[in-house]
Amino acid sequence: MMQTLNVALGNRAYPIHIGSGLLSQVNLILPHLKRKNVAIVTNVTVAPLYLAQLSQALKDAGVSVLEIILPDGEAHKNTETLNLIYDGLLKNRCERSTTLIALGGGVIGDLTGFAAATYLRGVPFIQIPTTLLSQVDSSVGGKTGINHPLGKNMIGAFYQPQLVLADIDTLQTLPPRELSAGVAEVIKYGLIRDADFFDWLEVNMSKLMALDNAVISYAIYRSCQNKAEVVAADEHETGERALLNLGHTFGHAIENAMGYGVWLHGEAVAAGTMLAADLSQRLGWLTSEQISRIHAIFTAAKLPLISPNLGVEKYLNLMANDKKVEDGKIRLVLQQGIGKAVITSDYDAGKLKETLSL
């Protein structure tokens, strides 16, 4: 059974469809095409699994399909790979009526979205996320972009898709490590704004990790529901939306320092969330019992709890290259309880250094 949510952004609103077998249901895609011309952007890992299925279904519906296959991995989320998309579009004389379709995980979604935002100053695009992380987070909300050697996601644009199509069947081919990385972003919603969801996750984590259809569908729906509400209230991250970055300022520093792709994004976010929880406890905002619950749920999701020892100064230097830095101050998302997060630069710098010394 398919479930549908709506991201309420006025005349730029769009649906999120969640369900099984959606890749072949091109009737969900066709109404969102300006003309029957699409360019599917995917990578060398996803292409052998799902490209033929999607491409053939579109062709059977009379759609002209261009396929662009990129290298796989966070290490390729850069200008060089972005230019491969532009190359394919330009060589095939794609026009403004061509819709780009991102078929893959978060890297493919971010690259394709940024290409769509900038090619001919803007063409439509559709997100078809194939990883849990991209289904619950990166495909929703219009954040697109690439990495820079000095900072993750520092170059990009807010550019909303026409449609998000999350086929849960694609998760069956997801490696266990990638599944865990996605669960980190699911847990995030419970921590920042949805304590009831966190309670539910504690009870259902083993079924979630086993990809029980009903449980995984509900987790994706509830996650997307949370994100859609936040995006509708703060599309350009001037306020509440920054709360979605719990663990990310620490996590991005880890990804950068270790080399993009060595730690998966969700793994770095999990370790970063544990650092945020530790600082929150030092500030008197989290109890030891709450810390234990956070520790336990990440353990159940097979996520790392301990960050690499980069040294305090390296952490601080990397964290200073973050989108939430304001007036030279590192603003952090911290916990004031399970289900309640705040973004603040008003914290004891000495306690932050203590946390980073762990």
Steps between C-alpha positions, in 0.01 A plus 500: 500500500632842403502791744524861387615814678506855371777754550297820537691771313217682323528478123822298543337233714573140407400149606710232666378151406616212721431136422598175332539453124491871419792495254278350233203727568583769246146633531632668815779669300330601175284783642817673623676510160489820295561292190575136446875550528702391804862450596549234767811561709625200698828331593692184416362318805130583459488482119529118473227461761228746402584711195365261237174453690432873529630588155294233323182591687542863391578404140190277491302813594648689206766692691840574345769394748863610533709299745792658688702261716744646754764349727375399845584646837531815710854548366343584161260768626704776340525734202664237281204263532251786473655586164433146379128577537536830314700320229223247443229767492688730264618227260140383467369856467263467790260791531322666792213258453725203583436362848797361691428188706735417788509122543723412794603605847576835653807574289310446176206702628717793606702501176195467275308765691787744474538427129126560456520828692783629281464344153340764275439686829251241612328188368251274682616194689357198681648309791486119498710416808626142533663510846334540837700814575389668180139385540463648848721807465699624204233453229252719689535873543694625200854513638739432213874540464853368491792469739815711507833387645453760776141413587208267433197631309636854500414555132140451395149635466154461645306348210186297552414185300171445321449164668663255741440131429625272778477132401573295813587196285832665414607462864522124455827544309645748750818384678455474880742786563298730271179396673643594839617833361143575395360403838717773656292761320177325604605512866582869456134594455410336829780682678430849369119526497310172530544323835212260426679388184820446700303279743361305204847455352631359827231231487523428125871537420563127445212483249621816332849354458341182359311713243157392616276657234245655733763633740730644232205662320383665821852618588544660158154658511546643850848629414381667180199643686734663750729637233215624281357698791835659576573584134156653451560726801862593415599415144831687496627400843475838670363351821336170592638304205852528641388259775510224236879531520527328838841331503587641158748773597708242686426236235603713203832566675550124533416436133736773384789400725478129424450553126157516337353151482720334764228558758147483357297815561261326740788347693661841547163649600453227762843561652438874475166462676673321785740796528203740503337288770818500707524880481130529581554289812800714603274805470242333725243456225499117475485245779718191519186291441428689177863459389465125562188484281674683215804275537280189496300591191812575295651174619187312390532666160864383475629855481833634632488673837858623522642770274853489362756685709577794272619732775306795636654761271439301182138442598450870570668606174286265293181589689566866426439417132132429559187656357368578850798716600369850570707805593799271527334282765440128457128442553418148613184294516480367856249301704281627783332163528389221268271659245627850569799659328629857483749679278732722696839668513443576870695215657814469710793475255701318764238226523502464120876444517444240771256318272741514207776358720313172549 
